[in-house]
Amino acid sequence: MAGVELQIQKIKNRSFLFTNHIPTGWDLNVQLIMGDRNNYIIDTGLGSRNIEPVKEYIKHDSKPTIVINTHHHWDHIWGNGSFRDCIIISHKLCREMMESGWEGMIQKNMRFVEGEAELVLPNLTFDHELYFPEDNIRLIYTPGHTVDSISVLDELEQVIHVGDNVGDSMDEIIPSIYVEQDLYIQTLLKYKEMDFDTCISGHNVMLDKQVIEQILSKL
């Protein structure tokens, strides 16, 4: 797919947001957190060429890379093949849904592939939480947009990545929800209890914690 434009923004001290401006009119975010022990890449975008700038950014960094898939949707997992030798983490349901839905997602959305899209499944899954204390990175099960959605909380810098649990723009702040609304509201209330001031999502701009109240007020 030609014409994808890339923007790189620094988030506080150790995070970077790689935003691809897709010609059909939507943005796609990949976050890089450069921890003391590991580098964490949150979602892998549309394929090998799409994720290459993130790999290039850390190519001289000797720390291990850990990849995190926030949920199973195609625009968040197609670059997994570029990290087949890394730890790739997701919720346990995400792995199952990736495996069962891969062919359908490819056939329906092939026009969006950037480079190679290869089915490489997560090799580490969890149920509720997973914590990396050396880097103050916490992965939390937060169903909402999908039943397998997770969020990544950088406790050191108070930045959370919520996947697609926030809508794609300020005009559409409520995302598509593929679970019972009450379950999504429970996740939003969980966010309210967390300690963060910056919210990253799969397609929107950087927001502050107030976005959670904005969504709740509209539901």
Residue pairs with C-beta under 8 A, 6 or more apart in sequence:
1 22
1 23
1 46
1 111
1 112
1 113
1 114
2 23
3 23
4 20
4 21
4 22
4 23
4 46
4 50
4 114
5 20
5 21
6 18
6 19
6 20
6 21
6 53
7 18
7 19
7 21
8 16
8 17
8 18
8 19
8 53
8 57
9 16
9 17
9 19
9 206
10 16
10 17
11 17
11 31
11 157
11 159
11 198
11 200
11 206
12 157
12 159
12 198
13 157
14 33
14 34
14 35
14 154
14 156
14 157
15 31
15 32
15 33
15 34
15 154
15 157
15 159
16 31
16 32
16 34
16 57
17 29
17 30
17 31
17 32
17 200
17 206
18 29
18 30
18 31
18 32
18 53
18 54
19 27
19 28
19 29
20 27
20 28
20 29
20 30
20 45
20 46
20 50
21 27
22 28
22 112
26 168
26 203
27 168
27 203
27 204
28 45
28 46
28 50
28 75
28 202
28 203
29 43
29 200
29 201
29 202
29 203
29 204
30 41
30 42
30 43
30 44
30 45
30 51
30 54
31 40
31 41
31 42
31 43
31 152
31 161
31 200
32 39
32 40
32 41
32 42
32 54
32 57
32 58
33 39
33 40
33 42
33 135
33 137
33 152
33 154
34 58
34 61
34 63
35 63
35 132
35 134
35 135
35 136
35 137
36 134
36 135
37 63
37 64
37 132
37 134
37 135
38 63
38 64
38 65
38 66
38 132
38 134
38 135
39 58
39 61
39 63
39 64
39 65
39 66
40 65
40 66
40 67
40 68
40 132
40 135
40 137
40 152
41 51
41 54
41 65
41 66
41 67
41 68
41 83
42 68
42 70
42 152
42 161
42 200
43 68
43 69
43 70
43 76
43 77
43 163
43 202
44 50
44 51
44 67
44 69
44 76
44 77
44 78
44 79
44 80
44 82
44 83
45 51
45 75
45 76
45 78
45 79
45 114
46 74
46 75
46 78
46 79
46 112
46 113
46 114
46 117
47 78
47 79
47 81
47 113
47 114
47 115
47 116
47 117
48 79
48 81
48 82
48 114
48 115
48 116
48 117
48 118
49 114
49 115
49 116
50 78
50 79
50 114
50 115
51 79
51 82
52 82
52 115
55 82
58 65
64 86
64 87
65 83
65 86
66 86
66 87
66 88
66 89
66 132
67 80
67 83
67 86
67 87
67 88
67 89
68 88
68 89
68 90
68 139
68 150
68 152
69 76
69 77
69 80
69 88
69 89
69 90
69 94
69 98
69 122
70 76
70 90
70 149
70 150
70 151
70 152
70 161
70 162
70 163
70 164
70 202
71 90
71 91
71 94
71 145
71 146
71 148
71 149
71 150
71 163
71 164
72 90
72 93
72 94
72 97
72 98
72 101
72 146
72 148
73 105
73 146
73 164
74 105
74 106
74 109
74 112
74 117
75 109
75 112
75 202
76 163
76 164
76 202
77 98
78 113
78 114
78 117
79 115
79 117
80 88
80 118
80 119
80 120
80 121
80 122
81 116
81 117
81 118
81 119
81 120
83 120
84 118
84 120
87 123
87 124
88 120
88 121
88 122
88 123
88 124
89 122
89 124
89 125
89 126
89 130
89 139
90 98
90 122
90 125
90 148
90 150
91 125
91 126
91 127
91 141
91 148
91 149
91 150
92 125
92 126
92 127
93 147
93 148
94 122
94 125
94 148
94 150
95 121
95 122
95 125
96 148
97 146
97 148
98 119
98 121
98 122
99 119
99 121
102 119
106 113
106 117
124 130
126 139
126 141
127 141
128 140
128 141
129 138
129 139
129 140
129 141
130 138
130 139
131 137
131 138
131 139
132 138
135 156
136 154
136 155
136 156
137 152
137 153
137 154
137 155
138 152
138 153
138 155
139 150
139 151
139 152
139 153
140 150
140 151
140 152
140 153
140 190
141 149
141 150
142 149
142 150
142 151
142 162
142 163
142 165
142 187
142 190
142 191
143 149
143 179
143 183
143 184
143 187
144 165
144 175
144 177
144 179
144 183
144 184
144 187
144 188
145 163
145 164
145 165
145 175
145 176
145 177
145 178
145 184
146 164
146 178
146 179
147 178
147 179
149 163
149 164
149 165
149 187
150 163
151 160
151 161
151 162
151 163
151 165
151 191
152 160
152 161
153 159
153 160
153 161
153 194
153 196
154 160
154 196
155 195
157 198
158 195
158 196
158 197
158 198
159 196
159 197
159 198
159 199
159 200
160 191
160 194
160 196
160 198
160 199
160 200
161 200
161 201
162 191
162 199
162 200
162 201
163 201
163 202
164 175
164 176
164 201
164 202
164 203
165 175
165 184
165 187
165 188
165 201
166 173
166 175
166 199
166 201
166 204
166 207
166 211
166 215
167 173
167 174
167 175
167 201
167 203
167 204
167 215
168 175
168 202
168 203
168 204
169 203
169 204
170 204
170 205
173 204
173 211
173 214
173 215
173 218
174 215
174 218
174 219
177 184
181 219
184 219
185 216
185 219
188 212
188 215
188 216
188 219
189 216
191 209
191 212
192 212
192 213
196 209
197 208
197 209
198 206
198 207
198 208
198 209
199 206
199 207
199 208
199 209
199 211
199 212
200 206
201 207
